[in-house]
């Protein structure tokens, strides 16, 4: 087996870490924008309530403004929850040879350069793992996967086995075909009796180089 140089391995690890960090920064920027909008709405509500106190009553116009601001506040709160969602990764446990699990990033520890991830499979309770960046691959959203370059046929990939939360090595038989409205990859997993299975684009990842 061809061995990669140390500099090449470090470059791959740094690129993976950069991709994960970009997703975290993007979510933080969106969250900051939403929180600023929320502060504007809160100020508007306070101003309306102050006007009510001065007028010792509530007019139809003020009542409508108050309703609109409360409605906007609810929308922003909902958006904040969505933006703050943890993003998914394929995570490899060092003691497992070929198995990667679907997980979500919980927290990053810069002093240790490790990420805490939570296994999405909740059978037997929640499981957490502390992993280095080289053992994590960001899983794109369906929209990101739709706009990403297609992985061609005959290329080795890491794909989520249908009906499970585990990624395994597979080979692409055919990529999605928009002109024929074929949305999924057709892949063949190793040691799976040559069966061809369909996997969503966001769950077909380029094969990592760990060696």
C-alpha positions in Angstrom: 0.0 0.0 0.0 1.4 3.4 -0.9 2.3 5.4 2.1 1.6 9.2 2.2 4.3 11.6 3.4 3.9 13.2 6.8 3.4 16.6 5.2 0.6 15.2 3.0 -1.1 13.7 6.0 -0.9 16.9 7.9 -2.3 18.8 4.9 -5.3 16.5 4.8 -5.9 16.9 8.6 -5.6 20.7 8.4 -8.1 20.8 5.5 -10.6 18.7 7.4 -10.2 20.9 10.5 -10.6 24.1 8.3 -13.9 22.7 6.8 -15.3 22.0 10.3 -14.2 25.3 11.6 -15.8 27.1 8.6 -19.2 25.5 9.4 -18.9 26.6 13.0 -18.0 30.2 12.1 -20.8 30.3 9.5 -23.3 29.3 12.1 -22.0 31.8 14.6 -22.2 34.6 12.1 -25.9 33.7 11.3 -26.7 33.4 15.0 -25.1 36.9 15.7 -27.2 38.4 12.9 -30.4 36.9 14.3 -29.6 38.0 17.8 -29.1 41.6 16.6 -32.6 41.5 14.9 -34.1 40.1 18.1 -32.7 43.0 20.1 -34.3 45.5 17.6 -37.7 43.7 18.0 -37.3 43.7 21.8 -36.6 47.5 21.8 -39.7 48.0 19.6 -41.8 46.1 22.0 -40.5 48.1 25.0 -41.2 51.3 23.1 -44.8 50.3 22.4 -45.3 49.3 26.0 -43.9 52.6 27.1 -46.4 54.4 24.8 -49.2 52.4 26.3 -48.2 53.6 29.8 -48.1 57.2 28.7 -51.5 57.0 27.0 -53.0 54.9 29.8 -54.7 52.7 27.3 -54.1 50.9 24.0 -55.1 52.2 20.6 -55.9 50.0 17.6 -52.6 51.1 15.9 -50.5 50.4 18.9 -52.2 47.0 19.4 -51.4 46.0 15.8 -47.7 47.1 16.2 -47.4 45.1 19.4 -48.8 42.0 17.7 -46.5 42.4 14.7 -43.4 42.8 16.9 -44.3 39.7 19.0 -44.9 37.7 15.8 -41.5 38.8 14.5 -39.9 37.9 17.8 -41.3 34.4 17.6 -40.0 34.0 14.0 -36.5 35.1 15.0 -36.5 32.8 18.0 -37.4 29.9 15.7 -34.6 30.8 13.3 -32.1 31.0 16.1 -33.0 27.4 17.2 -32.5 26.2 13.6 -29.2 28.1 13.1 -27.8 26.8 16.4 -28.4 23.2 15.4 -25.3 21.0 15.6 -23.9 19.9 12.3 -23.3 16.3 11.3 -20.1 14.5 10.7 -18.8 11.1 9.8 -16.7 10.1 12.8 -14.2 7.2 13.0 -13.4 5.6 16.3 -9.7 4.8 16.4 -10.4 1.2 17.6 -12.7 0.4 14.7 -10.9 -0.4 11.5 -13.4 0.4 8.7 -16.5 1.7 10.4 -17.4 5.4 10.6 -20.5 6.5 12.5 -22.9 9.3 11.8 -22.5 11.9 14.6 -23.1 15.5 15.5 -20.4 17.9 16.8 -21.1 19.0 20.4 -18.1 21.0 21.3 -14.5 21.9 20.2 -11.7 21.9 22.8 -8.9 24.1 21.3 -6.4 23.3 24.1 -6.6 19.6 23.1 -7.4 20.1 19.4 -10.2 17.6 19.7 -14.0 17.6 19.1 -16.6 16.0 21.3 -19.2 14.3 19.1 -22.4 12.5 19.9 -23.4 9.3 18.2 -26.8 9.8 16.5 -27.8 6.2 17.2 -29.4 6.4 20.6 -29.8 2.6 21.1 -28.4 2.0 24.6 -28.3 5.7 25.5 -26.3 8.6 24.3 -22.6 8.0 23.5 -20.0 10.6 23.2 -16.5 10.5 21.7 -13.5 12.8 21.8 -11.8 12.7 18.4 -9.0 14.5 16.5 -9.9 16.4 13.3 -8.4 13.7 11.1 -11.1 11.3 12.4 -14.0 13.6 11.3 -15.5 14.3 7.9 -18.1 17.1 7.6 -21.4 15.7 6.3 -23.0 18.3 3.9 -26.6 19.3 4.0 -28.9 18.1 1.2 -28.6 21.6 -0.4 -24.8 21.6 -0.2 -24.6 18.1 -1.6 -26.9 19.1 -4.5 -24.5 21.9 -5.5 -21.3 20.0 -4.9 -19.4 18.3 -7.8 -20.5 14.8 -8.5 -18.3 11.9 -7.6 -17.8 9.8 -10.8 -18.4 6.2 -11.3 -15.8 3.6 -10.3 -14.5 5.8 -7.5 -14.1 4.6 -3.9 -16.2 6.5 -1.4 -17.5 6.3 2.2 -21.2 5.8 2.1 -24.0 5.5 4.7 -25.3 2.0 4.6 -29.1 2.1 4.1 -31.1 1.7 7.3 -28.1 2.2 9.5 -26.1 5.1 11.0 -22.7 3.7 9.9 -20.5 4.6 6.9 -18.6 1.9 5.0 -16.3 1.8 2.0 -18.2 1.5 -1.3 -17.6 2.1 -5.0 -19.8 4.4 -7.1 -21.7 2.5 -9.8 -23.4 5.7 -11.1 -23.9 9.2 -9.7 -27.2 11.1 -9.7 -28.6 12.2 -13.0 -30.6 15.4 -13.0 -31.7 15.0 -16.6 -33.3 11.6 -15.8 -34.5 12.7 -12.3 -32.2 10.2 -10.6 -31.5 11.8 -7.2 -29.4 9.2 -5.5 -26.0 7.6 -6.0 -26.0 3.9 -6.9 -23.1 2.3 -4.9 -21.8 -1.2 -4.2 -20.5 -1.8 -0.7 -17.6 -4.1 0.1 -18.5 -7.7 1.2 -22.2 -7.1 0.4 -22.7 -9.9 -2.2 -22.4 -7.4 -5.1 -25.7 -5.8 -4.3 -26.2 -2.3 -5.6 -27.9 0.2 -3.2 -29.1 3.7 -3.5 -27.6 6.4 -1.1 -28.6 10.1 -0.8 -25.8 12.4 -2.1 -25.2 14.0 1.3 -24.3 10.6 2.6 -21.7 9.8 0.0 -18.3 11.2 1.0 -14.9 11.2 -0.6 -12.7 8.4 0.8 -10.5 9.8 3.5 -6.7 9.3 3.6 -5.7 8.3 7.1 -2.6 6.3 6.4 
